[in-house]
Amino acid sequence: MIFLRNLSGEFKNRCLDYNKLEIFGFSLNDNNYCYERLICNDEFKVIININGSDIFSKVMELSTCEEYILVDTDSCGAFVCSIREEYEKVITEFINSCSFIDVFKEKQSRRVISYFKSKYNNELEFLWDSLPRAGVIRNNSNNKWYGIMMIIPKNKFGIDSNEMIEIINLKYGKDMCGEVVNNFNIFGAYHMSKRSWISVLLNDSLSDEELFKLIDRSYEMSFKKN
């Protein structure tokens, strides 16, 4: 009986980084990536296979050369649990090492993420498990936030729609946000102080040139004490 565990669901909001598979220890054969690791005093082996969009894993018991299917059942004995714990550690390490969070799909969002990386060497940080669609950008020199990308419903801005939109919160300056807020593509910040922060829609309704200027301003503002 073959009882492969389908890991594809673990990648709903993540994307494989194929450049890191070989570094992690995967081997490539006929477009199939395979990874093996011994666990539990070398008595069991974790195997992960990647073939296109299909990602599967299993645990083999070396003494019998058979798949140890109990780790993927409701069995809760101490022995099974110890194997399952080591198995899960391998899977978690694989996911964290060989993939990245990929929740923002708008073309402008992706250009913004690239801009953070190329100009400031900053990358999105997803700090909250309860908010998987909210990533912060912080100044490397002082760890202060100067950007927060989120996916929220339009009605958070008083728009009569539940459509989900991608936005970025940027620091603009205390009591100065009225200079740019137009309630069309720039709003008083969602979930931040509207006195100091703005929210910008990432749907190309604002040009990259204008948006990047706002990002640069927010970055510079992050050096200020207030």
C-alpha positions in Angstrom: 0.0 0.0 0.0 1.4 3.4 -1.0 0.3 6.3 1.1 2.1 9.4 -0.2 1.5 12.6 1.6 0.5 15.4 -0.7 2.3 18.6 0.3 0.9 20.8 -2.4 -1.6 22.3 0.1 1.3 23.6 2.1 2.2 25.9 -0.8 -1.1 27.6 -1.2 0.5 31.0 -0.4 4.1 30.0 -1.1 6.2 29.5 -4.2 9.1 27.0 -4.6 12.5 28.4 -5.0 14.1 25.9 -7.3 17.5 27.5 -7.0 17.6 26.4 -3.3 16.6 22.8 -3.8 20.0 21.6 -4.7 21.5 23.6 -1.8 19.1 21.9 0.6 20.1 18.5 -0.7 17.7 17.6 -3.5 19.0 15.6 -6.5 17.5 16.0 -10.0 16.8 13.1 -12.3 14.5 13.3 -15.4 12.9 16.5 -14.1 12.1 14.9 -10.8 13.6 16.3 -7.6 14.2 13.9 -4.8 15.4 14.5 -1.2 16.1 11.8 1.4 17.0 12.2 5.1 17.5 9.6 7.8 15.6 10.1 11.1 15.1 8.3 14.3 18.6 6.9 14.8 18.7 6.1 11.1 15.9 3.6 11.4 13.6 5.6 9.1 14.0 7.7 6.0 12.0 10.8 4.9 11.6 11.1 1.2 10.3 14.2 -0.6 9.6 14.1 -4.4 8.8 17.1 -6.6 7.6 16.6 -10.1 6.2 19.8 -11.6 3.4 21.1 -9.4 3.2 17.7 -7.5 5.0 17.6 -4.2 4.8 14.4 -2.1 6.5 13.0 0.9 6.6 9.7 2.8 8.5 7.9 5.6 10.2 4.6 4.9 11.0 2.0 7.6 14.4 0.8 6.6 14.2 -2.6 8.4 11.2 -3.6 6.2 11.9 -1.3 3.2 8.2 -0.4 3.4 6.4 2.9 3.8 5.6 3.7 7.4 2.0 4.9 6.9 1.2 5.4 10.6 2.8 8.8 10.6 0.0 10.1 8.3 -2.9 8.5 10.4 -4.5 9.4 13.7 -2.4 6.9 15.5 -1.1 8.6 18.7 1.2 6.1 20.4 4.4 7.4 21.8 6.6 5.6 19.2 4.6 6.8 16.3 4.4 10.4 17.7 8.2 10.5 18.0 8.6 9.5 14.4 5.9 11.9 13.3 7.6 14.8 15.2 10.9 14.2 13.4 9.1 13.8 10.1 7.3 17.2 10.6 10.5 18.9 11.4 12.0 17.8 8.1 8.9 19.0 6.2 8.9 22.3 8.0 12.6 22.8 7.3 12.1 22.0 3.7 9.2 24.5 3.3 11.0 27.3 5.1 14.3 26.7 3.3 13.1 26.1 -0.3 10.1 28.4 -0.7 9.0 31.9 -0.1 5.7 33.5 0.8 3.9 34.6 -2.4 0.6 36.2 -1.6 0.7 39.4 -3.7 -0.4 38.8 -7.3 -0.9 42.3 -8.7 1.8 43.3 -11.2 2.4 46.6 -9.4 2.8 44.7 -6.1 5.5 42.6 -7.5 7.3 45.6 -8.9 7.1 47.2 -5.5 8.6 44.1 -3.9 11.4 44.2 -6.4 12.0 47.9 -5.8 12.4 47.3 -2.0 15.0 44.7 -2.8 17.0 46.5 -5.5 17.1 49.9 -3.9 17.1 49.2 -0.1 18.0 45.5 0.1 14.8 45.0 2.1 12.4 42.1 1.8 8.9 41.5 3.1 8.6 40.0 6.6 5.5 38.1 7.4 5.4 38.4 11.2 2.0 37.0 12.1 0.6 33.6 11.5 -2.9 35.0 12.0 -2.3 37.6 9.3 -0.6 35.6 6.4 -1.5 38.4 3.9 0.3 41.2 5.7 4.0 41.8 5.2 6.1 44.6 6.6 9.2 46.3 5.3 11.7 47.7 7.7 14.8 50.0 7.6 17.8 47.8 8.0 19.7 50.4 9.9 17.2 50.9 12.7 14.5 48.2 12.2 11.7 50.8 11.9 8.9 49.9 9.6 8.4 52.1 6.5 6.0 49.9 4.6 3.2 47.4 5.2 1.7 45.5 2.3 -1.7 43.9 2.9 -4.7 42.3 1.2 -8.0 43.7 2.5 -11.6 44.2 1.3 -12.5 47.5 -0.4 -15.1 48.2 2.2 -12.3 49.1 4.7 -12.0 52.3 2.8 -15.8 53.0 2.8 -16.3 51.5 -0.7 -19.4 49.4 -1.0 -17.6 46.2 -2.1 -16.2 43.1 -0.6 -13.7 42.7 -3.4 -10.1 42.0 -2.0 -7.5 44.6 -3.0 -3.7 44.8 -2.5 -2.4 47.9 -0.7 0.7 49.4 0.8 0.8 51.6 3.9 3.5 54.2 3.8 4.6 56.8 6.3 4.0 60.3 4.9 4.5 62.8 7.8 2.5 63.8 10.9 -0.6 65.9 10.0 0.6 66.1 6.4 -1.3 63.2 4.8 -4.1 65.5 3.6 -1.6 66.7 0.9 -2.0 63.4 -1.0 -5.1 61.6 0.2 -7.7 61.7 -2.6 -9.9 58.7 -1.6 -9.4 57.3 -5.1 -6.1 55.5 -5.0 -4.6 57.1 -1.9 -6.5 56.9 1.4 -6.0 57.5 5.1 -4.1 54.5 6.3 -5.9 51.3 7.1 -5.0 50.0 10.6 -2.4 52.7 11.1 -2.4 56.3 12.3 -4.2 58.4 9.7 -2.3 61.4 10.9 1.1 60.0 9.7 0.4 57.1 7.3 -1.4 56.6 4.0 -2.7 53.6 2.1 -2.0 53.3 -1.6 -3.8 50.9 -3.9 -1.5 48.6 -5.9 -3.6 48.4 -9.0 -1.6 50.7 -11.4 -4.0 53.5 -10.8 -1.0 55.4 -9.5 2.2 55.3 -11.6 5.3 53.5 -10.4 7.2 56.8 -10.6 4.7 58.5 -8.1 4.5 55.4 -6.0 8.3 54.9 -5.7 8.6 58.6 -4.7 6.2 57.9 -1.8 8.2 54.8 -0.9 11.4 56.8 -0.8 9.7 59.5 1.3 8.5 56.8 3.8 12.0 55.4 3.9 13.5 58.8 4.7 10.7 59.4 7.3 11.7 56.1 9.1 15.0 57.8 10.2 13.0 60.4 12.1 12.3 59.9 15.8 8.5 60.6 15.4 
